[in-house]
Amino acid sequence: MNRILWVDDEIDLLQPYIIYLKEKNYEVVTASNGEDALNGLGSEAPDIVFLDENMPGMSGLETLQEIKRLRPEVPVVMITKSEEEHIMEQAIGEKIADYLIKPVNPSQILLCLKKHIHQQAIVTEQVQQNYRQEWSDISYMIDTASTIEEWQAIERSLSKWDLELADVEEQAGHSGMRSLIADQRTQANAAFSKWIAKNYESWFEENAQRPIMSQDVMKHSVFPLLDKGEKVLLCVIDNFRYDQWKCIQPLISEFFTIRTEEQYSSILPTATQYARNAIFSGLMPLQIQEMFPDYWVEEGDEESKNQYEKELVQTLLDRYRRRERFNYWKVNESDFCERVIHQLKGAQAPLNIVVLNFIDMLSHSRTESKMMRELANDEAAYRSLTISWFKHSPTYELLRHASELGFTVVLTTDHGTTRVKNAVQIIADKNTNTNIRYKVGKALNCSSKNVFTIEHPKKVGLPCPNVSSSYAFCTGSDFFAYPNQFNYYAQYYRNTFQHGGISLEEMIIPLVTLSPKK
């Protein structure tokens, strides 16, 4: 039974309300002045306080201050005859939950109780009911999807419900529906992986109809803005999922309006070496290797795989005979991001590119650190860390300044990431790469039937280190481990966030154009 403390110097006149509330199964404790109200807080705090503003002795506002000092967690609803603005402002400043003007009726009181005591339970039940109703529609979409647009819609729906269910169930302190959405995402990724295995190679056939991919990002989203004479900031956040974008969207909306929100498909492998180089060059990896061999770093080389991004941007501009000057920054540390903000203020170039590696660093640190694993033990916690990072990082300030300076921002990523759970054995030679979501090498032999193999890499624009090299991609939540020390590596990488393979989270990623608010 929920407990109400009602404080009013004319409490006797409120007996009809008290009787009404008791009939609604509320316990009502009354007080006729501030002192008695504070005594009424006692060891058993009420669930809510209704507080009259105009009382002899301690005023309502004075009583409110003491209640907030003693029981800051208890919502207080101020009830008063006064409509003076300064009283309202003072009450709001003291963080009241609501403000009612006398005379009030029972339905107003009941609405207040539902809003401030029962809201979370009501919202949780409604969200769960809405998802149960839509569950069959999403399952049907998964079973029948035949285009990339339909898979994009599925990823949007799954992300929406994952976010909503995680939010309400975190507030409610339980996770009754989370397993259901997790199972549906597993179902979706299994079907999506089969669809990719069936269709991916056809995207590279002559005159093929294919989605926007990594190599199209600049031409699709950046060049048209430059053609209109807009100042552009291309912001590439490494390892950034669609659901993470939806988490930070409300924060970005403080100083940007969303002009377009799209999704595009990362190329395979969904790894920085391949996908981000494709973004900046406008070419597939094989084309980079053939046309600009000095700018392509092989899998087995120890040097950084993305050290020539600025040079690749210049090759793209040159091929299209574009004469725009551009700035390029890669940010790995907060201090350097602050320097970028300073340089952006004086930037004269129409095109400015910044690569932010913080999410990628978060993902890797989570793999390597037991403490980080505990902080981000599932997708909801991983998103929470993303929000905390964004709120308190210079990236937030970078985007705020970009808005103030009138930049149109294209916000995107090179690939997403997925939480891996199931280790599958693979046998390969010693020259095979180390990524656990994809392998490239000779004579790859895997025990799983769910692996997608590309036997002729050049057909899909991928370099072929050796004549007999092939690519193998994990799907869903699988990851590769070698037979040697299999159990150790299976345990070490299980439930870590990885990329390089095939899943909705890795391949269907955000591409957003933001206009600065005036």
C-alpha positions in Angstrom: 0.0 0.0 0.0 1.4 3.4 -1.0 1.7 6.0 1.8 0.7 9.7 1.3 1.6 12.5 3.6 -0.9 15.4 3.2 0.0 18.7 4.9 -2.6 21.4 5.1 -3.8 23.8 7.8 -7.4 23.1 6.8 -6.9 19.3 6.7 -10.4 18.7 8.2 -11.9 20.1 5.0 -10.1 17.5 3.0 -11.8 14.5 4.5 -13.7 13.6 1.3 -10.4 13.4 -0.6 -8.9 11.3 2.1 -11.8 8.9 2.1 -11.6 8.7 -1.7 -7.9 7.9 -1.6 -8.4 5.2 1.1 -11.0 3.6 -1.1 -8.3 3.6 -3.8 -6.1 1.6 -1.4 -3.8 4.4 -0.3 -2.7 5.0 3.2 -3.1 8.7 4.0 -1.2 10.4 6.9 -2.2 14.0 7.6 -0.5 17.0 9.2 -1.9 20.5 9.8 1.5 22.4 9.9 5.1 22.1 8.8 6.5 20.9 12.2 4.0 18.0 12.3 4.8 17.2 8.7 8.5 16.9 9.4 7.7 14.6 12.3 5.5 12.6 10.0 8.4 11.8 7.8 9.7 9.5 10.5 11.5 6.3 9.9 9.0 5.3 7.2 9.1 7.8 4.4 5.9 8.5 2.5 5.8 7.7 -1.2 4.6 11.3 -1.9 3.8 14.5 -0.1 0.9 16.9 -0.8 2.0 20.2 0.7 -0.1 23.4 1.1 1.9 26.6 0.5 0.0 29.0 2.8 0.2 27.7 6.4 0.8 29.4 9.8 4.2 28.9 11.4 6.5 27.3 8.8 5.4 28.2 5.3 4.9 25.6 2.7 8.2 26.7 1.0 10.1 26.5 4.2 8.6 23.1 4.9 9.5 22.0 1.4 13.1 22.9 1.9 13.3 20.8 5.1 11.6 17.9 3.4 14.1 18.0 0.6 16.9 18.1 3.1 15.6 15.2 5.1 14.1 13.1 2.3 15.3 14.3 -1.1 14.0 11.2 -2.9 10.4 11.8 -1.9 8.3 13.7 -4.6 6.5 16.8 -3.2 3.4 18.3 -4.9 2.7 21.9 -3.9 -1.0 22.7 -3.6 -1.8 26.4 -3.2 -4.4 29.1 -3.9 -1.7 31.4 -5.1 -0.9 31.9 -8.8 1.9 34.3 -8.1 4.8 33.6 -10.5 7.6 34.1 -8.0 6.1 31.4 -5.7 5.9 29.0 -8.6 9.5 29.7 -9.6 10.7 29.3 -6.0 8.8 26.0 -5.7 10.2 24.7 -9.0 13.7 25.8 -7.9 13.3 23.6 -4.9 12.6 20.7 -7.2 9.0 20.1 -6.5 7.4 17.2 -8.5 4.2 19.1 -9.4 2.3 22.3 -8.7 -1.6 22.4 -8.3 -3.8 25.4 -7.9 -6.8 25.1 -5.5 -9.5 24.1 -5.8 -8.4 20.6 -6.9 -10.6 17.7 -7.7 -10.1 14.0 -6.9 -9.2 13.1 -10.5 -6.3 15.7 -10.4 -5.0 14.1 -7.2 -5.3 10.6 -8.7 -3.5 11.7 -11.8 -0.7 13.1 -9.7 -0.3 9.8 -7.9 -0.2 7.8 -11.1 2.3 10.2 -12.5 4.7 10.4 -9.6 4.3 7.0 -7.9 3.0 4.6 -10.5 4.3 6.1 -13.7 7.3 3.8 -14.1 5.1 0.7 -13.7 2.5 2.0 -16.1 5.0 2.9 -18.7 6.9 -0.4 -18.3 3.7 -2.4 -18.8 2.6 -0.3 -21.8 6.0 -0.6 -23.5 6.1 -4.3 -22.9 2.5 -4.6 -24.2 3.4 -2.6 -27.3 6.4 -4.8 -28.0 4.4 -8.0 -27.6 1.9 -6.7 -30.1 4.7 -5.8 -32.6 6.8 -8.9 -32.0 5.0 -11.0 -34.6 5.2 -8.1 -37.2 9.0 -7.9 -36.7 9.3 -11.7 -36.9 7.3 -11.7 -40.2 9.6 -8.9 -41.5 12.7 -11.1 -40.6 11.2 -14.1 -42.4 10.3 -12.3 -45.6 13.0 -9.6 -45.9 14.4 -9.5 -49.4 16.0 -6.1 -49.8 18.6 -4.1 -47.9 15.9 -1.4 -47.1 13.9 -4.1 -45.3 16.9 -5.2 -43.3 17.6 -1.5 -42.4 14.0 -1.2 -41.2 14.4 -4.4 -39.1 17.6 -3.0 -37.5 15.7 0.3 -36.7 12.8 -1.6 -35.1 15.1 -3.9 -33.1 17.2 -1.0 -31.9 14.1 1.0 -31.0 12.6 -1.8 -28.8 15.9 -2.7 -27.3 16.4 0.9 -26.2 12.9 1.3 -24.9 12.8 -2.0 -23.1 16.2 -1.5 -21.6 15.2 2.0 -20.4 11.9 1.1 -18.7 13.1 -2.2 -17.3 16.2 -0.6 -15.8 14.0 1.9 -14.0 11.7 -1.0 -12.9 14.6 -3.1 -11.7 13.9 -6.2 -13.7 14.5 -7.5 -17.3 11.4 -9.5 -18.1 11.3 -8.8 -21.8 15.0 -8.3 -22.5 15.5 -12.0 -23.3 12.7 -11.9 -25.8 14.2 -9.0 -27.8 17.7 -10.7 -27.6 16.2 -13.9 -29.0 14.6 -11.9 -31.8 17.8 -10.2 -32.6 19.5 -13.6 -32.8 16.8 -14.7 -35.2 17.3 -11.6 -37.3 21.1 -11.9 -37.5 20.8 -15.6 -38.5 18.5 -14.7 -41.4 20.5 -11.6 -42.3 23.7 -13.5 -42.5 22.1 -16.0 -44.9 20.8 -13.2 -47.0 24.2 -11.5 -47.1 25.8 -14.9 -48.1 23.3 -15.2 -50.9 23.5 -11.6 -52.2 26.8 -9.9 -51.3 28.8 -11.1 -54.2 26.1 -10.0 -56.7 26.5 -6.4 -55.5 29.8 -6.3 -57.4 28.5 -7.6 -60.7 28.4 -5.1 -63.6 25.4 -2.8 -63.5 24.2 -4.4 -60.2 21.7 -2.7 -58.0 23.3 -2.4 -54.6 23.0 -0.3 -51.4 25.1 2.7 -50.4 28.3 1.2 -49.2 31.5 2.4 -47.6 33.1 3.6 -50.9 30.0 5.7 -51.6 29.8 7.8 -48.5 31.8 10.8 -49.7 30.1 10.9 -53.0 26.6 10.4 -51.6 26.7 12.6 -48.5 29.7 15.0 -48.6 30.1 16.1 -52.2 26.5 17.4 -52.7 26.9 19.6 -49.6 30.2 21.1 -50.9 28.5 21.7 -54.3 25.9 23.8 -52.4 28.7 25.9 -50.9 28.2 24.6 -47.3 31.0 24.3 -44.8 31.2 20.6 -44.0 32.6 18.7 -41.0 32.7 14.9 -41.7 32.8 13.2 -38.3 33.7 9.5 -38.4 33.3 7.7 -35.1 35.1 4.4 -35.3 33.1 1.3 -34.2 29.8 3.1 -33.8 26.5 1.2 -33.9 23.1 2.5 -34.9 21.7 2.0 -31.4 24.6 4.1 -30.0 23.7 6.9 -32.5 20.1 6.8 -31.2 21.4 7.2 -27.6 23.4 10.3 -28.3 20.9 11.8 -30.7 19.0 13.7 -28.0 22.2 15.4 -26.8 23.2 16.4 -30.4 19.7 17.7 -30.9 20.5 20.5 -28.5 22.5 22.3 -31.2 21.7 20.5 -34.5 18.6 19.6 -36.4 18.6 16.3 -38.3 18.5 17.0 -42.0 18.7 13.4 -43.1 19.1 10.1 -41.2 20.1 7.2 -43.3 21.8 3.8 -42.9 24.4 2.4 -45.2 26.1 -0.9 -45.5 29.7 -1.4 -44.4 31.8 -3.5 -46.8 33.2 -6.8 -45.7 35.3 -7.2 -43.7 33.7 -4.8 -41.3 37.1 -3.7 -40.1 38.8 -0.4 -40.0 41.6 -1.3 -42.4 39.0 -2.1 -45.1 35.9 -0.1 -44.4 37.5 3.3 -43.4 40.0 3.3 -46.2 37.1 2.6 -48.6 35.3 5.6 -47.2 38.1 8.1 -47.6 39.3 6.8 -51.0 35.9 6.1 -52.6 37.5 2.8 -53.7 37.3 -0.9 -52.7 40.4 -2.2 -51.0 41.6 -4.1 -54.1 41.4 -0.9 -56.1 43.4 0.9 -53.5 46.1 -1.8 -53.5 46.3 -1.7 -57.3 46.0 2.1 -57.9 47.9 3.3 -54.8 50.1 0.5 -53.5 52.0 2.8 -51.3 48.8 3.6 -49.4 47.7 0.0 -48.8 49.1 -1.9 -45.8 48.9 -5.7 -46.0 47.3 -7.8 -43.2 50.7 -9.2 -42.1 52.5 -5.9 -41.9 53.1 -4.5 -38.5 52.6 -0.8 -39.3 49.3 1.0 -38.8 46.6 -0.1 -41.4 45.1 3.4 -41.5 48.0 5.8 -41.6 47.3 7.0 -45.1 43.8 8.2 -44.8 44.6 11.9 -45.5 46.4 10.9 -48.6 43.5 8.7 -49.8 41.1 11.6 -49.4 43.3 13.7 -51.7 43.3 10.9 -54.3 39.5 10.9 -54.2 39.3 14.6 -54.7 41.8 14.5 -57.5 39.9 11.7 -59.4 36.8 13.8 -59.3 38.7 17.0 -60.2 37.6 18.7 -57.1 39.7 21.5 -55.9 38.4 21.9 -52.3 41.0 22.3 -49.6 40.5 20.1 -46.6 41.6 19.6 -43.1 42.0 16.1 -41.5 42.4 15.2 -37.9 42.6 11.8 -36.2 41.7 12.1 -32.5 42.9 9.5 -30.0 43.2 11.7 -26.9 41.0 14.3 -25.3 43.7 16.9 -25.2 44.2 16.7 -29.0 40.4 17.0 -29.5 40.5 20.3 -27.7 43.2 21.4 -30.1 41.0 20.4 -33.0 38.3 22.6 -31.6 40.7 25.6 -31.6 41.8 24.8 -35.1 38.3 24.4 -36.3 37.5 27.9 -35.3 40.0 29.3 -37.7 39.4 26.7 -40.5 39.0 28.3 -43.9 38.8 25.0 -45.8 35.3 24.0 -46.9 35.9 20.3 -46.0 37.0 19.2 -42.6 37.4 15.6 -41.5 37.8 14.3 -38.0 38.2 10.6 -37.0 37.3 9.8 -33.4 38.6 6.6 -32.0 37.1 6.7 -28.5 34.4 4.1 -29.0 36.9 1.7 -30.6 39.2 2.3 -27.6 36.3 1.6 -25.3 35.6 -1.7 -27.1 39.2 -2.8 -26.9 39.7 -1.8 -23.3 36.5 -3.8 -22.4 38.1 -6.9 -23.9 41.4 -6.4 -22.1 40.1 -5.1 -18.7 38.0 -7.2 -16.2 36.7 -4.0 -14.6 35.5 -2.6 -18.0 33.8 -6.0 -18.7 31.9 -5.6 -15.5 31.0 -2.0 -16.3 29.7 -2.9 -19.8 28.5 -6.4 -19.3 25.7 -6.2 -22.0 24.5 -3.9 -24.8 22.5 -1.7 -22.5 25.6 -1.0 -20.3 27.7 -0.6 -23.4 25.3 2.1 -24.6 25.3 3.7 -21.2 29.1 4.0 -21.3 28.8 5.6 -24.8 26.4 8.3 -23.4 28.7 9.0 -20.5 31.7 9.3 -22.8 29.8 11.6 -25.1 28.5 13.9 -22.4 31.9 14.4 -20.7 34.2 14.2 -23.7 35.5 17.0 -25.9 33.5 15.4 -28.8 30.4 17.0 -27.3 32.2 20.4 -27.3 33.6 19.8 -30.8 30.1 19.4 -32.2 28.7 22.3 -30.2 31.4 24.6 -31.6 30.8 23.2 -35.1 27.2 24.2 -34.8 28.1 27.7 -33.5 30.5 28.1 -36.4 27.8 27.1 -39.0 29.2 23.8 -40.1 27.0 21.2 -41.6 28.0 17.9 -40.0 28.0 14.5 -41.6 28.1 12.0 -38.7 28.9 8.4 -39.5 31.2 5.4 -38.8 33.2 2.8 -40.7 31.5 -0.2 -39.1 29.7 -1.3 -36.0 30.4 -4.0 -33.4 28.6 -7.0 -31.9 28.8 -9.0 -28.7 30.3 -12.4 -29.4 29.2 -15.5 -27.5 30.0 -18.7 -29.3 33.6 -19.8 -30.3 34.0 -21.9 -33.4 37.2 -23.7 -34.3 39.2 -22.8 -37.4 42.4 -24.2 -38.8 44.7 -21.9 -40.7 48.4 -21.4 -41.5 50.6 -19.1 -39.4 50.3 -16.2 -41.9 46.5 -15.9 -41.3 45.4 -12.6 -39.7 44.5 -12.3 -36.0 41.0 -10.8 -36.2 38.5 -13.2 -34.5 35.5 -12.2 -36.7 37.1 -12.8 -40.1 40.1 -14.6 -41.4 42.1 -14.2 -44.7 44.6 -16.9 -45.6 45.2 -20.2 -47.4 43.4 -23.5 -46.8 41.0 -22.1 -44.1 39.1 -25.0 -42.5 36.3 -24.2 -40.1 34.0 -26.5 -38.2 30.9 -24.3 -38.3 28.4 -24.3 -41.1 27.4 -20.7 -40.3 30.7 -19.3 -41.7 30.4 -17.3 -45.0 33.4 -17.9 -47.2 34.6 -15.9 -50.2 36.7 -18.1 -52.4 37.5 -15.5 -55.0 38.2 -12.3 -53.1 38.9 -10.2 -56.2 35.3 -10.6 -57.3 34.2 -8.5 -54.3 37.0 -6.0 -54.4 39.3 -7.5 -51.8 43.0 -8.0 -52.0 44.3 -11.6 -52.4 47.6 -12.0 -50.4 48.2 -15.3 -52.1 46.8 -17.0 -55.2 44.9 -19.5 -53.0 43.8 -17.0 -50.3 40.2 -16.9 -49.3 38.2 -14.9 -46.7 36.0 -16.5 -44.0 33.5 -14.4 -42.0 31.8 -15.3 -38.7 28.1 -14.6 -38.6 25.7 -13.7 -35.7 27.5 -13.9 -32.4 30.2 -16.5 -33.4 33.9 -15.8 -33.2 37.0 -17.8 -34.4 39.4 -19.6 -32.1 42.2 -22.0 -33.0 42.2 -25.6 -31.7 45.4 -24.9 -29.8 44.2 -23.5 -26.4 40.7 -23.4 -27.7 39.0 -23.3 -24.3 41.2 -20.5 -23.0 40.5 -18.2 -26.0 36.8 -19.1 -26.0 36.5 -18.0 -22.4 38.7 -14.9 -22.9 36.7 -13.4 -25.8 33.2 -14.6 -25.0 30.9 -11.6 -24.3 33.3 -9.1 -25.7 32.4 -6.6 -28.5 34.1 -7.4 -31.8 33.9 -6.5 -35.4 34.9 -7.8 -38.8 32.1 -10.2 -39.5 28.5 -10.3 -40.6 25.7 -9.0 -38.3 23.1 -6.2 -38.5 25.0 -4.3 -35.8 28.3 -4.4 -37.8 27.0 -3.8 -41.3 23.9 -1.6 -41.0 25.3 1.6 -39.7 24.3 5.3 -39.3 24.9 8.0 -41.9 23.4 11.3 -40.6 23.5 14.9 -41.9 23.0 17.6 -39.3 22.2 21.2 -39.8 23.3 23.8 -37.2 20.6 25.4 -35.2 20.5 29.2 -35.7 
